[in-house]
Amino acid sequence: MLDSIVKAVTSLDERKVIKLVKYAAKEGHTTAEIIESIQLGLNQVGKNYEAGQYGVTDLMMAGIIFEEVLKLACLNITSDNPDHGIGKILLCTIESDLHDIGKAIFKSAALMNGFEVIDLGIDVTPATILEKTIELKPNIIAISSIMTNGLKYIKGTHEMLVEANLRNQVKIIIGGLSTHNESVQEVGADAFTKDVYEGIKLCKKWVED
Ligand code: B12
């Protein structure tokens, strides 16, 4: 069953993916197992793109399928119930960057672990992050940066938060292809990881402390 989900994602068959996910949930597979199968399929889509078998629109379709799966009621991963969240995460892909598959994976892991997630989307400016931080008072700002030039905007976000005297009220975690250990210091973040589950563990620790 889970293998069929991997295959349906790999062949970008949205209707089949939705049908199989609903069926797998009914059969008792856990949300974590189902999401893992979707991720395996996404990895394969990425490989097919790099091998020249898939094009740009195929990659975009893969992102859309994943977002649609996250909305399925049977998986019970919704942020509609903020009262029960263990903490609030403001999530985005940074300015100039349109990649959102990694962000969607982080989002699913955060929701499954009980966080309320406010997803600001892609190409989000430091000014918007500041504005939403003031308005929504998140515990954590999680930023995905795939494009190398995104790092300067993360730094800009940190600086704007310092300027507004808000930096010590919120943690910043960064992830994505362009981030690395040194960039944490460079951009003023609190942590970096490319492993979403490690990231979620850290976020949990932050809200529990
Ligand atoms: C898919 C893809 C696209 C898709 C994006 C679809 C979408 N909905 O996201 C499309 C086709 C639209 C696209 C467009 C472009 N792309 Co592109 N793309 C890729 C590709 C093939 C895969 C990226 C991906 O989704 N990987 C899978 C995800 C799951 O991995 P991930 O993002 O790294 O996320 C993981 C971790 O990093 C982490 N993570 C991610 N975010 C976060 C956040 C937090 C808080 C945490 C804790 C963890 C975390 O968790 C994830 C799970 O493990 C890469 C090549 C590659 N090898 O990565 C190029 C790549 C990223 N693209 C690249 C480029 C140049 C572009 C374009 C400029 C191409 C063009 N000439 O038009 C445009 C950019 C547009 C823009 N301004 O952003 C370059 C970037 C170069 C650079 N270093 O800056 C790459 C590296 C390709 C290359 N080798 O040149 N791209």
Residues whose N, C-alpha, C, O or C-beta is under 5 A from the ligand:
A	BS01	B12	G46 Y49 V56 L59 M60 G63 S96 D97 L98 H99 D100 I101 G102 K103 I105 F106 A142 I143 S144 S145 I146 M147 T148 N149 I173 I174 G175 G176 L177 T193 K194 D195 V196 G199
